[in-house]
Amino acid sequence: MGKLVLASFFAVAFVAAVCLMQFEAINMYGLRETHESQSKIDRQHTSAVVSTKPKLADDCYHVFLDVGSNIGNHVRFLYEPQLYPKATVARDFFEKTFGPQESRANGDVCVFSFEPNPDHYGRHEHLAKAYGSQGWRYTPIHAGVSHRAGGNITFYHTGDDLGFTTKKSNCRRECRPEHVPIIRLADWIQQEVAGRRIPQPIGDDTIQPRVVMKMDVEFMEYEIIPDLMLSGVLCGTIHSMMGEFHHDVGMIAYLWPMTYKRNTSESSGNNDVWLLERKKAREISIEWLRMMDHNPNCDTIFSMKDDESYRNDGMDLPTILSQSNSSIA
């Protein structure tokens, strides 16, 4: 009995320590206000989460969330891997999460892509029609993702490899503004994915149903990931996640430090923003991964990698099949 009590004491102490680390990180980097301002919204959404309202991900055995999809390369790496032999990072990730490409069926994986850049909307609609004609569910969502709900955000076309950014200071060749709607990613996952109706698989039935995410949101991860953690979505719904924190990429070192806007109407002057240095960004991202890895209640496996191969694709877009010759695979 004494050993059991002692073990329970250490377990409670460990969880308390992790919670304290999360609280301090949030308070230090200006995210505490965001969490508190969302608490009321969370309560309002509770009834929607537990209701029987149909979800976009109903009847999806697996779900892949391509957050910051750009031109949609990762969905092509997933659905058409034979065309991209050099996309080893993404292909290995998909093999570990959804099983070998030889045994998995594309019809088992629903893809939801989030891309705010209007320049890419047409391409994503083409992919949706082409894959839909094959019986594969690809749903593009033309919006930005955030740690807050509702409203719009201003992106800037940079005219270079960065392409699209929320930070005006990142502009180089050009700085054309684009106002796009945003959604709180944690809310969307809770409402449209968590608790979805899961069908029998078409392909490999030895792989359990999974929700997998790729995130490449150009520095907004420092706002979004803490929100996903605090909402419980990251550890409770997401099985695996790949992405990058942008602090080790030499070519964009000039972008640091980053400034972020506080989510409070009471702030003013210099208190409207909080500053994140590159060194500190690396430290807190490592701590996030460590907390997830050591938390027995967190099932998320994080791969701190991104696949930048085939940046301009280079492959012909898939053919939109007619009803007479379409097939489900």
C-alpha positions in Angstrom: 0.0 0.0 0.0 2.9 2.4 0.8 4.4 1.9 -2.6 1.1 2.5 -4.3 0.6 5.8 -2.4 4.2 6.9 -3.2 3.7 6.1 -6.9 0.4 8.0 -6.9 2.1 11.0 -5.2 4.9 11.1 -7.9 2.3 10.8 -10.7 0.3 13.7 -9.4 3.5 15.8 -8.8 4.6 15.1 -12.4 1.3 16.2 -13.9 1.3 19.3 -11.7 4.8 20.2 -12.8 3.9 19.9 -16.5 0.8 22.0 -16.0 2.9 24.7 -14.2 5.4 24.7 -17.1 2.6 25.2 -19.6 1.1 28.0 -17.5 4.5 29.8 -17.2 5.2 29.5 -20.9 1.8 30.9 -21.8 2.1 33.8 -19.3 5.6 34.6 -20.4 4.9 34.8 -24.1 1.6 36.7 -24.0 -0.7 33.8 -24.6 -2.4 33.7 -21.3 -4.9 36.4 -22.5 -5.7 34.3 -25.5 -6.5 31.2 -23.5 -8.7 33.1 -21.1 -10.5 34.9 -23.8 -11.3 31.6 -25.5 -12.7 30.0 -22.4 -16.2 31.5 -22.9 -16.1 30.4 -26.6 -15.1 26.9 -25.6 -18.1 26.6 -23.3 -20.4 27.8 -26.1 -19.0 25.2 -28.4 -19.4 22.3 -26.0 -23.0 21.5 -27.0 -21.9 21.4 -30.7 -19.1 19.0 -30.0 -21.3 16.5 -28.1 -24.3 16.8 -30.4 -25.3 14.5 -33.2 -24.8 17.2 -35.9 -23.1 15.6 -39.0 -19.3 16.2 -39.2 -17.3 16.9 -42.3 -15.1 13.9 -41.4 -18.0 11.4 -40.9 -17.3 8.2 -42.7 -13.6 8.9 -43.0 -11.5 6.0 -41.7 -8.4 8.1 -41.6 -8.1 11.9 -41.7 -5.1 14.0 -42.9 -5.2 17.7 -42.1 -2.9 19.6 -44.4 -2.6 22.9 -42.5 -0.8 25.5 -44.7 -1.0 23.3 -47.8 0.4 25.9 -50.2 -0.1 24.3 -53.7 -1.2 21.0 -52.2 2.0 19.0 -52.6 1.5 16.8 -49.6 -1.9 15.5 -50.7 -0.2 14.5 -53.9 2.6 12.8 -52.0 -0.1 10.9 -50.1 -2.4 10.0 -53.0 0.1 9.7 -55.8 3.4 8.7 -54.1 4.7 6.9 -57.2 5.1 10.3 -58.9 7.3 11.7 -56.2 10.2 9.3 -55.4 12.3 12.1 -53.8 9.6 13.1 -51.3 11.1 10.7 -48.8 10.2 12.7 -45.6 6.5 12.8 -46.4 6.3 9.3 -47.8 8.0 7.8 -44.8 5.7 9.8 -42.5 2.6 8.6 -44.3 3.9 5.0 -44.3 4.4 5.1 -40.5 0.9 6.6 -39.9 -1.3 5.1 -42.6 0.7 2.0 -43.4 2.6 1.0 -46.6 1.3 2.5 -49.8 1.0 -1.0 -51.3 -1.6 -2.0 -48.7 -3.5 1.2 -48.0 -6.4 2.5 -50.0 -6.7 6.2 -50.9 -10.5 5.8 -50.2 -9.7 5.3 -46.5 -8.0 8.7 -46.1 -10.0 11.9 -46.2 -7.9 15.0 -46.7 -8.8 18.5 -45.5 -6.4 21.2 -46.7 -6.2 24.7 -45.2 -4.7 27.4 -47.5 -5.5 31.1 -47.3 -3.7 32.2 -50.5 -6.3 33.0 -53.2 -3.6 32.4 -55.8 -3.9 28.7 -55.1 -7.7 28.3 -54.8 -8.2 27.2 -58.4 -5.5 24.5 -58.2 -7.1 23.1 -55.0 -10.5 23.0 -56.6 -9.1 21.1 -59.5 -7.5 18.6 -57.1 -10.8 18.2 -55.3 -12.6 17.4 -58.6 -9.9 15.1 -59.9 -9.6 13.1 -56.7 -13.4 13.1 -56.2 -13.8 11.5 -59.6 -11.5 8.7 -58.2 -13.7 8.3 -55.1 -11.1 10.0 -52.9 -12.3 12.7 -50.5 -10.3 15.9 -50.7 -11.8 19.0 -49.2 -10.0 22.4 -49.6 -10.8 25.0 -47.0 -10.0 28.5 -48.3 -9.2 30.2 -45.0 -6.3 30.8 -42.6 -6.0 29.1 -39.3 -5.5 30.8 -35.9 -5.7 30.5 -32.2 -8.7 32.7 -32.1 -12.2 32.4 -33.7 -13.8 34.6 -36.3 -12.8 37.7 -38.2 -10.2 38.2 -40.9 -6.4 38.3 -41.0 -4.1 40.2 -43.4 -1.6 38.2 -45.3 1.1 39.7 -47.5 2.3 38.4 -50.9 6.1 38.6 -50.6 7.0 37.9 -54.2 9.8 35.5 -53.2 10.3 31.9 -51.8 8.4 32.8 -48.6 5.3 33.5 -50.8 2.7 34.4 -48.2 3.2 35.7 -44.7 1.2 37.4 -41.9 4.2 39.6 -41.0 4.6 42.8 -42.9 8.2 42.9 -41.8 8.9 39.7 -43.8 8.1 41.4 -47.1 11.0 41.7 -49.6 10.2 41.9 -53.3 6.6 43.0 -52.8 4.1 43.5 -50.0 0.6 43.1 -51.5 -2.0 42.7 -48.7 -4.7 40.1 -48.8 -7.6 40.0 -46.3 -8.8 36.4 -45.7 -11.1 34.8 -43.2 -9.7 32.8 -40.3 -10.9 30.0 -38.2 -9.8 28.7 -34.8 -8.2 25.4 -35.7 -8.9 23.8 -32.3 -12.6 24.6 -32.7 -12.8 23.2 -36.2 -11.1 19.9 -35.3 -13.4 19.5 -32.3 -16.5 20.2 -34.4 -15.7 18.4 -37.6 -13.2 15.6 -36.8 -13.3 14.5 -33.1 -15.9 11.9 -32.5 -16.5 11.4 -36.3 -18.4 8.3 -37.5 -15.8 5.8 -38.5 -16.6 3.2 -41.3 -15.1 -0.2 -42.0 -11.8 0.3 -43.9 -11.5 -0.4 -47.6 -7.8 -1.4 -47.4 -5.5 -2.4 -44.5 -7.6 -3.1 -41.4 -4.6 -3.7 -39.2 -4.0 0.1 -38.9 -6.3 1.8 -36.3 -8.2 4.9 -37.5 -6.0 8.0 -37.2 -6.0 11.7 -37.5 -2.7 13.1 -38.8 -1.6 16.7 -39.4 1.0 18.5 -41.3 1.5 22.1 -40.2 3.5 24.7 -42.0 2.0 28.1 -41.1 5.0 30.4 -41.4 5.6 31.2 -37.7 2.0 31.2 -36.6 2.7 27.8 -35.0 3.9 29.7 -31.9 0.3 30.8 -31.3 -1.6 27.8 -32.7 0.2 24.9 -31.1 -0.2 26.1 -27.5 -3.9 26.6 -28.2 -4.2 23.1 -29.6 -2.4 21.7 -26.5 -4.6 23.7 -24.0 -7.8 22.8 -25.8 -6.9 19.1 -25.5 -7.2 18.6 -29.3 -3.5 18.0 -29.9 -3.0 15.2 -27.4 -6.6 13.9 -27.5 -7.4 13.8 -31.2 -4.2 14.2 -33.3 -2.3 10.9 -33.5 0.7 12.2 -35.4 1.9 15.6 -36.6 4.7 16.7 -38.8 6.0 20.2 -39.3 8.6 22.8 -38.5 9.2 25.6 -36.1 11.2 27.7 -38.5 14.0 28.4 -36.0 16.7 26.3 -37.5 16.3 27.3 -41.1 19.3 29.4 -42.0 17.8 31.1 -45.1 15.1 32.9 -43.0 17.3 33.9 -40.1 16.8 37.5 -41.1 13.1 37.2 -40.2 13.8 37.0 -36.4 12.7 38.3 -33.9 9.0 37.8 -34.6 6.3 40.0 -33.2 2.8 38.8 -32.3 -0.3 40.7 -31.4 -2.0 40.1 -28.1 -5.6 39.0 -28.2 -7.0 41.6 -25.8 -9.0 44.8 -26.3 -7.6 46.3 -23.1 -3.9 46.4 -24.3 -2.5 49.6 -25.7 0.8 51.0 -26.9 3.8 48.6 -26.7 1.6 46.1 -24.8 -0.3 45.3 -28.0 2.5 43.0 -29.1 4.9 40.5 -27.7 8.3 39.7 -29.1 9.8 36.3 -29.7 13.5 35.9 -30.2 14.8 33.0 -32.3 16.8 31.4 -29.4 13.8 31.5 -27.1 11.6 30.1 -29.9 13.9 27.1 -30.1 13.8 26.6 -26.3 10.1 26.7 -26.0 9.5 24.4 -29.0 11.8 21.8 -27.5 9.9 22.1 -24.2 6.5 21.6 -26.0 7.8 18.4 -27.6 9.2 17.3 -24.2 5.9 17.9 -22.4 4.0 15.9 -25.0 6.5 13.1 -25.0 6.5 12.7 -21.2 2.8 13.2 -20.7 1.1 9.7 -20.3 -2.2 11.3 -21.3 -0.8 12.6 -24.6 -1.0 10.3 -27.6 0.4 12.6 -30.2 3.7 11.7 -31.9 5.4 14.7 -33.3 7.9 14.6 -36.2 9.9 17.9 -36.4 10.4 17.6 -40.1 8.9 19.1 -43.3 9.2 17.9 -46.9 10.3 20.7 -49.1 11.0 18.5 -52.2 9.1 19.3 -55.4 8.4 22.8 -54.2 6.9 23.7 -57.6 5.4 20.3 -58.1 6.5 19.8 -61.7 4.0 17.0 -62.3 0.9 17.3 -64.4 -2.3 17.8 -62.5 -4.4 14.6 -62.1 -7.1 14.0 -64.7 -10.7 14.6 -63.9 -12.4 11.4 -64.8 -15.9 11.2 -66.1 -18.5 9.2 -64.3 -18.4 6.4 -66.9 -14.7 5.6 -66.3 -14.2 6.6 -62.7 -13.3 4.0 -60.1 -12.8 3.9 -56.3 -9.5 2.8 -55.0 
